[in-house]
Amino acid sequence: MDSGHKYCLEHQALERAELERRKVYYHKAGHNLWYELYNLPEWKTLRARKLKEQPCCEMCGAPATEVHHMRPHNGDRDLFLDYDNLMSICHSCHVRETQKESVERRQNRMRKADNPLILD
C-alpha cells in the first residue's frame, strides 16, 4: 500500500471509478437525491418517531442515535419513507452495516464486470 492511501493500488483505481460513477450520476440527476431525501420534513418526523418507539440499537442494545434503511432505497422515495424498512441503530453498528453494504455493492460490481452474462 502506498503511504497516505487507505487502499492498495488496485482498490485505489476501483475507488476512483466509483467516485467518477457517482459524479456522473449526480450530474445527470441535476442534484443530490440523497441530500434532498434526508431533508424532507416527512423523513425528519419518521426518524424521530422510530427513535422514540425504539430507543435502543436493534443490533447491540446500546442507545440508538441513528436510523438505518435495512433495504437500500437507492433514491426511491417510497422505500426511503417506508417505516417497516427502518431500524434504530447506534453509530458504531451503523458504520459497520454501511461498510458491509458498500463492500457487497463493490463485490457485485466487480463480479458483474468479470462476467458480462450476469444480469441485475
C-alpha positions as CSV (number, residue, x, y, z in Angstrom):
1,M,0.0,0.0,0.0
2,D,1.3,3.5,-0.8
3,S,1.8,5.6,2.3
4,G,-1.1,8.1,2.8
5,H,-3.6,5.9,1.0
6,K,-6.2,3.7,2.6
7,Y,-6.4,1.2,-0.3
8,C,-3.8,-0.7,-2.4
9,L,-3.2,0.4,-6.0
10,E,-5.9,-1.9,-7.4
11,H,-8.5,-0.7,-5.0
12,Q,-7.5,2.9,-5.3
13,A,-8.4,2.6,-9.0
14,L,-11.8,1.0,-8.1
15,E,-12.5,3.8,-5.6
16,R,-11.7,6.4,-8.2
17,A,-14.0,4.7,-10.7
18,E,-16.8,4.6,-8.1
19,L,-16.3,8.3,-7.3
20,E,-16.5,9.1,-11.0
21,R,-19.6,7.0,-11.4
22,R,-21.3,8.9,-8.6
23,K,-20.2,12.2,-10.0
24,V,-21.7,11.3,-13.4
25,Y,-24.9,10.0,-11.8
26,Y,-25.4,13.1,-9.7
27,H,-24.6,15.4,-12.6
28,K,-27.2,13.6,-14.8
29,A,-29.8,13.8,-12.0
30,G,-29.1,17.6,-11.7
31,H,-28.9,17.4,-7.9
32,N,-28.0,15.2,-5.0
33,L,-31.0,12.9,-4.4
34,W,-29.8,11.7,-1.0
35,Y,-29.4,15.2,0.3
36,E,-32.9,16.1,-0.8
37,L,-34.5,12.9,0.8
38,Y,-32.7,13.4,4.1
39,N,-34.0,16.9,4.4
40,L,-37.7,16.0,3.8
41,P,-39.9,17.0,6.7
42,E,-41.5,13.6,6.4
43,W,-38.1,11.9,7.0
44,K,-37.3,14.0,10.0
45,T,-40.7,13.2,11.6
46,L,-40.4,9.5,10.7
47,R,-36.8,9.3,12.0
48,A,-37.8,10.9,15.3
49,R,-40.8,8.5,15.6
50,K,-38.6,5.5,15.0
51,L,-36.0,6.6,17.6
52,K,-38.8,7.3,20.2
53,E,-40.6,4.0,19.6
54,Q,-37.3,2.0,19.5
55,P,-34.7,3.9,21.6
56,C,-32.2,1.0,21.7
57,C,-30.0,-0.2,18.9
58,E,-31.7,-3.2,17.3
59,M,-28.3,-4.9,16.8
60,C,-26.4,-4.5,20.1
61,G,-28.9,-2.9,22.6
62,A,-26.9,0.4,23.1
63,P,-28.8,3.7,22.9
64,A,-29.8,4.3,19.3
65,T,-28.7,7.5,17.7
66,E,-29.3,6.8,14.0
67,V,-31.9,5.2,11.8
68,H,-30.8,2.7,9.2
69,H,-32.6,1.6,6.0
70,M,-32.5,-2.2,6.0
71,R,-33.1,-2.4,2.3
72,P,-31.1,0.2,0.4
73,H,-33.6,2.8,-1.0
74,N,-31.3,3.9,-4.0
75,G,-33.2,7.1,-4.2
76,D,-36.7,5.5,-4.2
77,R,-38.8,8.0,-2.1
78,D,-41.4,5.4,-1.2
79,L,-38.8,2.9,0.1
80,F,-36.9,5.7,1.8
81,L,-40.1,6.7,3.8
82,D,-41.2,3.1,4.5
83,Y,-41.4,2.7,8.3
84,D,-41.1,-1.1,8.0
85,N,-37.7,-0.6,6.3
86,L,-36.2,1.3,9.2
87,M,-34.0,0.1,12.1
88,S,-33.0,2.1,15.2
89,I,-29.3,1.7,15.5
90,C,-26.2,3.1,17.3
91,H,-23.5,4.9,15.4
92,S,-21.0,2.0,15.7
93,C,-23.4,-0.6,14.3
94,H,-24.5,1.9,11.6
95,V,-20.9,2.4,10.4
96,R,-20.4,-1.4,10.4
97,E,-23.6,-2.1,8.4
98,T,-22.9,0.7,5.9
99,Q,-19.4,-0.6,5.3
100,K,-20.7,-4.1,4.9
101,E,-23.2,-2.9,2.3
102,S,-20.6,-0.9,0.5
103,V,-18.3,-3.9,0.2
104,E,-21.1,-6.1,-1.0
105,R,-22.0,-3.5,-3.7
106,R,-18.4,-3.3,-4.8
107,Q,-18.0,-7.1,-5.0
108,N,-21.2,-7.4,-7.0
109,R,-20.0,-4.7,-9.5
110,M,-16.6,-6.5,-9.8
111,R,-18.3,-9.8,-10.3
112,K,-20.5,-8.4,-13.0
113,A,-17.6,-6.7,-14.7
114,D,-15.7,-10.1,-14.7
115,N,-18.8,-11.9,-16.2
116,P,-20.9,-9.8,-18.5
117,L,-23.5,-12.5,-18.7
118,I,-24.6,-11.8,-15.1
119,L,-27.8,-9.8,-15.1
120,D,-29.1,-7.5,-12.3
